[in-house]
Amino acid sequence: MTDEYLPDEINREDVVFLLWAINSPIGDDFDGVENPMDADLLEFADVLYNRLDAAFELAPISDYLATDLAAGNGIDAKEANASTDSFAGRKNACQR
């Protein structure tokens, strides 16, 4: 990881890893692992990262949901769904 890696942000390293993992399947038809430093893979990762980062910056911030879900406080899926269902009806809550 680089010094610029931020755990709660979209990172180039994560995009590269996901693309590498998708392009390196395992199983009966296994014919080798993609080179994680392949120039084409890195170039595509940069394009994808830039698009994801731009979209991430435009996404609404929700302190209500982020606190419970990111903290890992033991909330289960049923409670999370109930929280998002009740929260979704508040139109101005998702605006910055």
Wavefront OBJ file of the C-alpha trace (Angstrom):
o trace
v 0.000 0.000 0.000
v 1.097 3.531 -0.634
v 1.253 6.334 1.907
v -1.846 7.796 0.241
v -4.029 4.773 1.137
v -7.133 5.762 3.136
v -9.201 2.941 4.692
v -12.546 4.748 4.318
v -12.027 5.960 0.739
v -11.786 4.432 -2.709
v -8.129 3.562 -3.330
v -6.218 2.712 -6.514
v -4.747 -0.341 -4.784
v -8.227 -1.711 -4.120
v -9.327 -1.194 -7.725
v -6.157 -2.869 -9.023
v -6.675 -5.797 -6.650
v -10.311 -6.279 -7.679
v -9.461 -6.173 -11.385
v -6.561 -8.568 -10.842
v -8.762 -10.978 -8.848
v -11.506 -10.908 -11.493
v -8.966 -11.575 -14.252
v -7.253 -14.407 -12.362
v -9.957 -17.036 -11.933
v -9.261 -20.397 -10.362
v -10.911 -23.717 -11.080
v -10.970 -26.402 -13.743
v -10.237 -23.953 -16.551
v -7.315 -22.373 -14.675
v -4.661 -21.257 -17.137
v -2.580 -18.899 -15.048
v -2.725 -15.794 -12.959
v -2.921 -12.327 -14.447
v 0.161 -10.199 -13.834
v -0.926 -7.650 -11.170
v 1.554 -5.146 -12.599
v 0.375 -5.506 -16.201
v 0.425 -2.080 -17.874
v -3.060 -2.500 -19.392
v -4.525 -3.614 -16.073
v -2.959 -0.632 -14.269
v -4.137 1.782 -16.963
v -7.712 0.466 -16.781
v -7.555 0.590 -12.974
v -6.626 4.283 -13.164
v -9.569 5.032 -15.474
v -11.966 3.094 -13.262
v -10.543 4.632 -10.085
v -10.986 8.173 -11.420
v -14.635 7.492 -12.295
v -15.362 5.834 -8.948
v -13.600 8.607 -7.033
v -15.610 11.294 -8.828
v -18.874 9.457 -8.073
v -17.802 8.876 -4.461
v -17.290 12.601 -3.942
v -20.851 13.281 -5.130
v -22.461 10.634 -2.921
v -24.581 11.932 -0.038
v -23.113 11.608 3.435
v -25.320 10.019 6.060
v -24.083 10.317 9.624
v -27.099 8.281 10.724
v -26.178 5.164 8.752
v -22.407 5.540 8.753
v -22.147 5.563 12.533
v -24.016 2.295 13.061
v -22.746 0.326 10.089
v -19.117 1.455 9.984
v -18.593 1.070 13.717
v -19.369 -2.637 13.583
v -21.512 -2.348 16.680
v -23.220 -5.697 16.226
v -26.198 -4.448 14.226
v -27.660 -7.355 12.272
v -29.001 -7.324 8.723
v -32.654 -7.121 9.832
v -31.950 -4.065 11.994
v -29.864 -2.477 9.225
v -32.681 -2.941 6.708
v -35.225 -1.508 9.159
v -32.956 1.495 9.719
v -32.509 2.160 6.015
v -36.222 1.665 5.309
v -37.251 4.200 7.937
v -34.467 6.577 6.940
v -35.195 6.429 3.212
v -38.466 8.314 3.655
v -36.731 11.437 4.966
v -36.028 13.345 1.768
v -33.740 16.051 3.147
v -31.672 13.661 5.262
v -29.547 12.593 2.299
v -28.760 16.111 1.136
v -25.497 17.785 2.073
l 1 2 3 4 5 6 7 8 9 10 11 12 13 14 15 16 17 18 19 20 21 22 23 24 25 26 27 28 29 30 31 32 33 34 35 36 37 38 39 40 41 42 43 44 45 46 47 48 49 50 51 52 53 54 55 56 57 58 59 60 61 62 63 64 65 66 67 68 69 70 71 72 73 74 75 76 77 78 79 80 81 82 83 84 85 86 87 88 89 90 91 92 93 94 95 96
